[in-house]
Amino acid sequence: MSHEITSEQLDQFNQNLHEQPTSSVLERAVTKNGILASSYDWHAVSDSDPVFSIDLDTGDVANQKQSGRCWMFAALNTMRHDMAQKFGLKKFELSQSYTFFWDKFEKANYFYENVLKTAQQPTSSREVAWLMETPQQDGGQWDMLCALIEKYGVVPQSAMPETYNSSKSNEINTTLNRKLRQDAVVLRQLVADNASEQEINDTRTNMLNTIYRMLTYSFGQPPVKFDFEYRDEQKTYHREANLTPQSFFKKYIGWNLDDYVSIINAPTTDKPYNQTYTIDMLGNVVGGRAVKHLNVTMADFKQLAIEQLKAGESVWFGCDVGQSSDRQKGIMDLNIYNEAALFDTPFSMNKAQRLDYGDSMMTHAMVLTGVDLVDGQPTKWKVENSWGPKVGTKGYFVMSDAWMNEFCYQIVVKKQFLSPELQAAQSQEPVLLKPWDPMGALA
C-alpha cells in the first residue's frame, strides 16, 4: 500500500512549524551558518584540555595531504616513534610514497585475482558489482601494510620522497581504476571464451607490466638499494651505504610483525565477542598476510590500548572521524554538536545499529599517543593525526572516552598484552564475512 504525501499533510506540517516559537530564529541561523555551526556546543571544548596523565613524546605530526593514506601514515608513524627513541631521530619520516607504490601495484594484482575468481558470475551479481565499484583505492588496514612490509620492506622518506600523485592521489586513482575495469572486461571475456590458463596468465602479466609503468611515472621507481644518512639528537653524523628496503627494516625497525594483532569492537549480533573474523576479497598482496580481527568488548578494547601506552608504545587505531568531530580544533566529543536540540528530534541509534544500518564505519586511522586516567579510568585520549600541524594542537587531537565507545572500531596491539583467554581466542580460525561487511571498511 503506497502513501502519497497529500496537500492536507503539507498544510499540517506548515502549521506545526509555525507553532514552534523559535522556528524563524532557527531557520535564519541554520540557513546562514549551516547545521554544525548552529548546533555547536562550546561547553565540550572545556572538557578537551590537551593534558594527559600518560603522554608519549612522538614528535612532529605528518601530513597525508590530499590522499587517503591515513592507515599507512598511522602504521609508519608507530614505527617512526620507536625509531626516534632507539636512534635519536626526531625530525624523520619513513617513506609513505614507497609503500603507496607497492600497495597500488599489489592491489591491481589482487583485483585481477578476484575478477578471475568471479568471472563465471554475471556483472549484475553483488560480488562483481562490488568489485567494479572501486577496483582499488588509497585506503587499507593494518594487516595490509604488514603484508607489504613483509614483501617489500620500508625505506626512509629521503630514499623515495613525495610526488604530486602521492600527495594528491585523485588523478592516479581515476586513471588506474579506468584501466583496471577495462582489464576486467578482457579477463572475463577470456574466461567466457575458455582460453587456456597460460593465455590468461600471459595477459595478466602484460596488464601488470602496464600498471607498473603507470605507477612508476606517477610515483617514481622504488629504490632497490640506497644510502641512509642522518644526525641524531646529539648531532652525531651517521651513514650506512647499500641498504635494501628489507635490510633497513630489519636494522632500524626490527619488529616481528606477527607480534601485533588487530582488535575490533563490533557489538552486532552477527559477531560474537572473543571470536576472530576475516573479510572475503579484502586485501592487497596475493599470497600475503590476510586481514584478521579479534572482536572484544569495549572494556577489553580500551584496557589493551592503555596497557600498550603504559609500556611506552603508541597504538594504531581506526575510527569514524567525521562523527561529532571538530577538525580545526581537534576535538572528538559526543557533545560538540547538538543537532538533536537544534531540530528537536532524537538521534538515538546505538553503535550496533549504526553499523548494521550503514550510519557509521571505520573511515580513518590515527595513533593513540596518550590517555588521561582518573582513578584508573580513562576520561580522554591523545591522538596523533596525519593532517599536518595546522589543525588541533600542532596536529594532535583530543578524543573523549565516550566518543571512543561509540566511534572507535579497531586497535592494533602486541599479543603480549592479551589475557591467556584472549590469546586463545585470537589463535582461532576466523569466520569469513561478506566483502561489504562494515568491518571490511578501509581507513
C-alpha positions as CSV (number, residue, x, y, z in Angstrom):
1,M,0.0,0.0,0.0
2,S,1.5,3.3,-1.1
3,H,1.2,6.6,0.8
4,E,1.2,9.7,-1.3
5,I,2.1,13.0,0.5
6,T,-1.2,15.0,0.5
7,S,-1.8,18.7,0.4
8,E,-3.6,18.3,3.8
9,Q,-0.5,16.9,5.3
10,L,1.6,19.7,3.9
11,D,-0.8,22.3,5.5
12,Q,-0.5,20.5,8.8
13,F,3.3,20.4,8.6
14,N,3.4,24.1,7.9
15,Q,1.0,24.8,10.8
16,N,3.2,22.7,13.2
17,L,6.3,24.5,12.0
18,H,4.8,28.0,12.7
19,E,3.6,26.8,16.1
20,Q,7.3,26.4,17.1
21,P,8.2,29.7,18.9
22,T,11.8,29.6,17.7
23,S,11.3,28.3,14.2
24,S,12.1,31.6,12.4
25,V,15.2,32.2,14.5
26,L,16.5,28.7,13.9
27,E,15.7,29.0,10.2
28,R,17.8,32.2,9.9
29,A,20.7,30.6,11.9
30,V,20.9,27.4,10.0
31,T,20.5,28.9,6.6
32,K,23.2,31.4,7.3
33,N,25.7,29.3,9.3
34,G,24.9,25.6,8.5
35,I,23.9,22.8,10.8
36,L,27.2,22.2,12.6
37,A,28.0,25.8,13.4
38,S,24.4,26.4,14.6
39,S,24.4,23.3,16.9
40,Y,28.0,23.8,18.2
41,D,28.3,23.5,22.0
42,W,31.3,25.3,23.4
43,H,30.9,23.5,26.7
44,A,32.6,20.5,25.1
45,V,35.7,22.4,24.4
46,S,36.5,23.0,28.1
47,D,36.4,19.2,28.6
48,S,39.0,18.7,25.9
49,D,42.0,20.3,27.6
50,P,45.1,18.6,25.9
51,V,46.7,17.4,29.2
52,F,47.1,13.7,29.8
53,S,48.4,11.5,32.7
54,I,50.2,9.2,30.2
55,D,51.7,11.2,27.3
56,L,54.2,9.8,24.9
57,D,56.6,12.2,23.2
58,T,56.1,11.4,19.5
59,G,57.4,14.5,17.8
60,D,56.0,16.4,14.8
61,V,52.8,15.4,13.1
62,A,53.0,14.2,9.4
63,N,50.7,15.3,6.6
64,Q,49.0,12.9,4.2
65,K,47.7,15.9,2.2
66,Q,45.1,15.1,-0.4
67,S,45.4,11.3,-0.3
68,G,43.7,8.5,1.6
69,R,46.8,7.1,3.1
70,C,45.9,7.6,6.8
71,W,46.2,3.8,7.6
72,M,49.7,3.9,6.1
73,F,50.8,7.1,7.8
74,A,49.4,5.8,11.2
75,A,51.3,2.5,10.9
76,L,54.5,4.0,9.7
77,N,54.2,6.6,12.4
78,T,54.1,4.0,15.2
79,M,57.3,2.5,13.7
80,R,58.9,6.0,13.4
81,H,58.1,6.6,17.1
82,D,60.1,3.5,18.0
83,M,63.0,4.6,15.7
84,A,63.1,8.0,17.3
85,Q,63.7,6.5,20.7
86,K,66.3,4.0,19.5
87,F,68.3,6.2,17.2
88,G,67.6,9.8,18.4
89,L,65.7,10.7,15.2
90,K,63.1,13.4,16.0
91,K,62.6,15.0,12.6
92,F,62.3,12.0,10.4
93,E,59.7,10.1,8.4
94,L,59.5,6.8,6.7
95,S,58.5,6.9,3.0
96,Q,54.8,6.7,2.6
97,S,55.2,7.1,-1.2
98,Y,57.2,3.8,-1.3
99,T,54.5,1.7,0.4
100,F,51.9,3.6,-1.6
101,F,53.5,2.5,-4.8
102,W,53.6,-1.2,-3.8
103,D,50.1,-1.1,-2.3
104,K,48.6,0.1,-5.6
105,F,50.7,-2.4,-7.6
106,E,49.6,-5.3,-5.4
107,K,46.0,-4.1,-5.3
108,A,45.9,-4.3,-9.1
109,N,47.0,-7.9,-9.0
110,Y,44.6,-8.6,-6.1
111,F,41.8,-7.1,-8.3
112,Y,42.7,-9.4,-11.2
113,E,42.6,-12.4,-8.8
114,N,39.1,-11.5,-7.7
115,V,38.0,-10.8,-11.3
116,L,39.0,-14.2,-12.3
117,K,37.5,-15.8,-9.2
118,T,34.1,-14.3,-10.0
119,A,34.3,-14.4,-13.8
120,Q,31.5,-17.0,-14.1
121,Q,29.1,-14.7,-12.3
122,P,27.1,-12.1,-14.2
123,T,28.1,-8.5,-13.9
124,S,24.8,-7.9,-12.1
125,S,25.9,-10.1,-9.2
126,R,26.5,-8.3,-5.9
127,E,30.2,-9.6,-5.7
128,V,31.1,-8.4,-9.3
129,A,29.3,-5.1,-8.8
130,W,31.2,-4.6,-5.5
131,L,34.5,-5.3,-7.2
132,M,33.8,-2.9,-10.1
133,E,32.6,-0.1,-7.9
134,T,36.1,0.6,-6.7
135,P,38.8,-1.7,-8.2
136,Q,41.4,-0.1,-5.9
137,Q,41.6,2.9,-3.6
138,D,44.0,4.6,-1.2
139,G,42.6,3.1,2.0
140,G,43.7,0.0,3.8
141,Q,44.0,-1.8,7.1
142,W,46.9,-2.7,9.4
143,D,47.3,-6.3,8.1
144,M,47.6,-5.0,4.6
145,L,50.5,-2.8,5.4
146,C,52.2,-5.7,7.2
147,A,51.8,-7.8,4.0
148,L,53.5,-5.0,2.0
149,I,56.4,-4.7,4.5
150,E,56.9,-8.4,4.8
151,K,57.3,-8.5,1.0
152,Y,59.0,-5.1,0.2
153,G,60.4,-3.7,3.4
154,V,60.4,0.0,4.0
155,V,62.7,3.0,3.2
156,P,63.2,6.4,4.7
157,Q,61.5,9.3,3.0
158,S,64.8,10.5,1.7
159,A,65.1,7.4,-0.4
160,M,61.7,7.9,-2.1
161,P,60.2,11.3,-1.5
162,E,56.6,12.5,-2.0
163,T,55.4,13.3,-5.5
164,Y,52.5,15.2,-6.9
165,N,50.5,12.0,-7.2
166,S,51.3,10.5,-3.8
167,S,50.2,13.8,-2.1
168,K,47.2,14.3,-4.4
169,S,46.0,10.9,-5.5
170,N,42.7,11.6,-7.3
171,E,44.2,11.6,-10.8
172,I,46.1,8.4,-10.5
173,N,43.1,6.7,-8.8
174,T,40.7,7.8,-11.6
175,T,43.1,6.7,-14.3
176,L,44.1,3.4,-12.6
177,N,40.5,2.4,-11.9
178,R,39.5,3.1,-15.5
179,K,42.4,0.8,-16.7
180,L,41.5,-1.9,-14.2
181,R,37.9,-2.0,-15.2
182,Q,39.0,-2.3,-18.9
183,D,41.3,-5.1,-17.9
184,A,38.4,-6.8,-16.2
185,V,36.4,-6.8,-19.4
186,V,39.3,-8.6,-21.1
187,L,39.9,-11.2,-18.4
188,R,36.2,-12.0,-18.1
189,Q,36.0,-12.5,-21.9
190,L,39.0,-14.8,-21.9
191,V,37.2,-17.0,-19.3
192,A,34.0,-16.9,-21.3
193,D,36.0,-18.0,-24.4
194,N,37.5,-20.9,-22.5
195,A,41.0,-19.5,-23.0
196,S,43.9,-21.6,-21.7
197,E,45.4,-20.9,-18.2
198,Q,48.6,-19.9,-20.0
199,E,46.9,-17.4,-22.2
200,I,45.1,-15.8,-19.2
201,N,48.4,-15.7,-17.2
202,D,50.3,-14.1,-20.0
203,T,47.6,-11.5,-20.5
204,R,47.6,-10.8,-16.8
205,T,51.4,-10.4,-16.8
206,N,51.2,-7.9,-19.6
207,M,48.5,-6.0,-17.7
208,L,50.7,-5.8,-14.6
209,N,53.6,-4.6,-16.7
210,T,51.4,-1.7,-17.8
211,I,50.3,-1.0,-14.2
212,Y,54.0,-0.9,-13.1
213,R,54.8,1.6,-15.8
214,M,51.8,3.8,-14.9
215,L,52.8,3.8,-11.2
216,T,56.5,4.5,-11.9
217,Y,55.6,7.6,-14.0
218,S,53.3,8.7,-11.1
219,F,55.4,7.9,-8.0
220,G,58.9,7.3,-9.3
221,Q,60.7,4.0,-9.4
222,P,61.0,2.3,-5.9
223,P,64.7,2.1,-4.8
224,V,66.3,-1.3,-4.7
225,K,69.4,0.0,-2.8
226,F,70.1,3.3,-1.1
227,D,72.3,5.1,1.4
228,F,70.9,6.4,4.7
229,E,72.4,9.5,6.3
230,Y,71.2,11.3,9.5
231,R,72.3,13.2,12.5
232,D,70.9,12.1,15.9
233,E,69.8,14.4,18.7
234,Q,73.4,14.8,19.9
235,K,74.3,16.0,16.3
236,T,76.4,12.9,15.7
237,Y,76.6,12.0,12.0
238,H,75.6,8.5,10.8
239,R,75.8,7.0,7.3
240,E,75.1,3.5,6.0
241,A,75.5,2.6,2.4
242,N,73.9,0.0,0.1
243,L,70.9,-0.8,2.3
244,T,67.9,-2.6,0.8
245,P,64.4,-1.9,2.0
246,Q,64.3,-5.3,3.8
247,S,67.7,-4.7,5.5
248,F,66.7,-1.2,6.5
249,F,63.5,-2.5,8.2
250,K,65.4,-5.3,9.9
251,K,68.1,-3.0,11.3
252,Y,66.2,0.2,12.1
253,I,62.8,-1.0,13.0
254,G,63.3,-4.7,13.7
255,W,59.7,-5.5,14.6
256,N,58.3,-9.0,14.4
257,L,55.0,-8.0,12.8
258,D,53.4,-11.3,13.9
259,D,53.6,-9.9,17.4
260,Y,50.9,-7.4,16.5
261,V,47.2,-8.3,16.2
262,S,44.1,-6.4,15.1
263,I,41.4,-6.0,17.8
264,I,38.0,-4.7,16.9
265,N,34.8,-3.7,18.8
266,A,31.7,-4.6,16.7
267,P,28.8,-5.1,19.1
268,T,26.5,-6.5,16.3
269,T,24.6,-9.8,16.8
270,D,26.4,-11.5,13.9
271,K,29.8,-11.1,15.5
272,P,30.0,-12.7,19.0
273,Y,32.9,-11.5,21.2
274,N,36.1,-13.4,21.6
275,Q,35.8,-14.7,18.0
276,T,38.1,-13.9,15.0
277,Y,36.9,-12.6,11.7
278,T,38.2,-12.1,8.2
279,I,36.6,-10.5,5.1
280,D,36.1,-12.1,1.7
281,M,38.1,-10.4,-1.1
282,L,39.7,-7.9,1.3
283,G,43.5,-7.5,1.0
284,N,46.3,-6.3,-1.3
285,V,49.1,-8.9,-1.6
286,V,48.0,-12.2,-3.2
287,G,49.5,-14.9,-1.0
288,G,50.4,-12.4,1.7
289,R,49.2,-11.8,5.2
290,A,45.4,-11.9,5.5
291,V,43.2,-9.5,7.4
292,K,42.2,-11.0,10.8
293,H,40.3,-9.3,13.6
294,L,39.5,-10.4,17.1
295,N,36.2,-8.9,18.4
296,V,36.2,-8.0,22.1
297,T,34.2,-5.9,24.5
298,M,34.8,-2.2,24.7
299,A,36.2,-2.7,28.2
300,D,38.8,-5.1,26.9
301,F,39.4,-2.9,23.9
302,K,40.3,0.1,26.0
303,Q,42.3,-1.8,28.6
304,L,44.6,-3.3,25.8
305,A,45.2,0.2,24.4
306,I,46.0,1.5,27.9
307,E,48.5,-1.3,28.7
308,Q,50.4,-0.7,25.5
309,L,50.6,3.1,26.2
310,K,51.8,2.4,29.7
311,A,54.6,0.3,28.2
312,G,55.6,3.3,26.2
313,E,54.4,2.3,22.8
314,S,51.8,4.1,20.7
315,V,48.7,2.4,19.3
316,W,47.4,2.3,15.7
317,F,43.6,2.7,15.7
318,G,40.7,3.1,13.3
319,C,37.6,5.2,13.8
320,D,34.8,7.1,12.2
321,V,36.5,10.5,12.4
322,G,33.7,12.6,10.8
323,Q,31.2,11.9,13.6
324,S,30.9,14.6,16.3
325,S,34.3,16.0,15.4
326,D,35.7,19.5,15.2
327,R,38.5,19.1,12.7
328,Q,40.0,22.6,13.2
329,K,40.1,22.5,17.0
330,G,41.0,18.8,17.0
331,I,38.2,17.7,19.3
332,M,36.2,14.4,19.1
333,D,33.4,14.6,21.6
334,L,29.8,13.4,21.6
335,N,28.6,16.8,22.8
336,I,30.5,19.0,20.4
337,Y,27.3,19.4,18.3
338,N,23.8,19.2,19.5
339,E,21.7,18.5,16.4
340,A,19.0,16.8,18.4
341,A,18.3,20.1,20.3
342,L,18.6,22.1,17.1
343,F,16.0,20.1,15.2
344,D,14.0,18.9,18.2
345,T,14.3,15.3,17.3
346,P,16.4,12.4,18.7
347,F,19.4,10.8,17.0
348,S,19.5,7.7,19.2
349,M,20.9,4.8,17.3
350,N,23.4,2.7,19.3
351,K,26.8,1.5,18.0
352,A,25.5,-1.8,16.7
353,Q,22.6,-0.1,14.9
354,R,24.9,2.4,13.2
355,L,27.0,-0.4,11.9
356,D,24.0,-2.5,10.8
357,Y,22.2,0.3,9.1
358,G,25.2,2.0,7.4
359,D,25.3,5.1,9.5
360,S,28.9,4.5,10.7
361,M,32.0,2.5,9.9
362,M,35.8,2.9,10.1
363,T,36.8,5.8,7.9
364,H,40.2,7.0,9.3
365,A,43.2,5.6,11.1
366,M,45.3,7.6,13.6
367,V,47.6,6.9,16.5
368,L,46.9,6.9,20.2
369,T,49.8,8.6,22.0
370,G,48.4,9.3,25.4
371,V,45.5,8.8,27.8
372,D,44.2,10.7,30.8
373,L,43.4,8.3,33.7
374,V,41.4,9.4,36.7
375,D,41.1,6.8,39.4
376,G,42.4,4.3,36.9
377,Q,39.7,5.0,34.3
378,P,40.2,6.8,31.0
379,T,38.5,10.2,30.5
380,K,40.1,11.3,27.3
381,W,42.8,10.2,24.8
382,K,45.6,12.0,23.0
383,V,45.5,11.3,19.2
384,E,48.3,11.9,16.7
385,N,46.6,12.7,13.3
386,S,48.2,12.9,9.9
387,W,46.6,16.1,8.7
388,G,49.6,18.3,9.4
389,P,50.3,20.7,12.3
390,K,47.7,23.4,11.4
391,V,44.8,21.6,13.0
392,G,44.2,20.6,16.6
393,T,47.1,21.2,18.9
394,K,50.0,21.2,16.5
395,G,48.3,18.3,14.7
396,Y,47.3,16.4,17.9
397,F,43.6,15.8,18.7
398,V,41.7,15.1,21.9
399,M,39.2,12.3,21.9
400,S,36.7,11.9,24.8
401,D,36.4,8.4,26.3
402,A,32.7,8.4,25.5
403,W,33.5,9.2,21.8
404,M,35.8,6.2,21.8
405,N,33.0,4.0,23.0
406,E,30.8,4.9,20.1
407,F,33.0,5.5,17.1
408,C,36.3,3.6,17.6
409,Y,36.3,0.2,15.9
410,Q,39.9,-1.1,15.7
411,I,43.2,-1.0,17.5
412,V,46.5,-2.9,16.9
413,V,48.3,-4.2,20.0
414,K,51.0,-6.6,20.9
415,K,49.9,-10.2,21.6
416,Q,51.7,-10.0,25.0
417,F,49.0,-7.6,26.3
418,L,46.2,-10.1,25.6
419,S,45.0,-12.2,28.5
420,P,45.5,-16.0,28.1
421,E,41.8,-16.3,27.2
422,L,42.0,-13.6,24.5
423,Q,45.3,-15.1,23.2
424,A,43.5,-18.4,22.8
425,A,40.6,-16.7,21.1
426,Q,42.9,-14.8,18.7
427,S,44.5,-18.1,17.6
428,Q,41.2,-19.4,16.2
429,E,40.4,-19.7,12.6
430,P,38.5,-16.7,11.5
431,V,34.8,-16.6,10.4
432,L,34.6,-15.4,6.8
433,L,32.5,-12.2,6.4
434,K,30.9,-10.8,3.2
435,P,33.1,-8.3,1.2
436,W,30.7,-5.4,2.1
437,D,30.7,-6.1,5.9
438,P,31.4,-2.8,7.8
439,M,34.5,-4.4,9.5
440,G,36.0,-4.6,6.0
441,A,35.9,-0.8,5.6
442,L,39.2,0.7,4.6
443,A,40.7,3.6,6.6
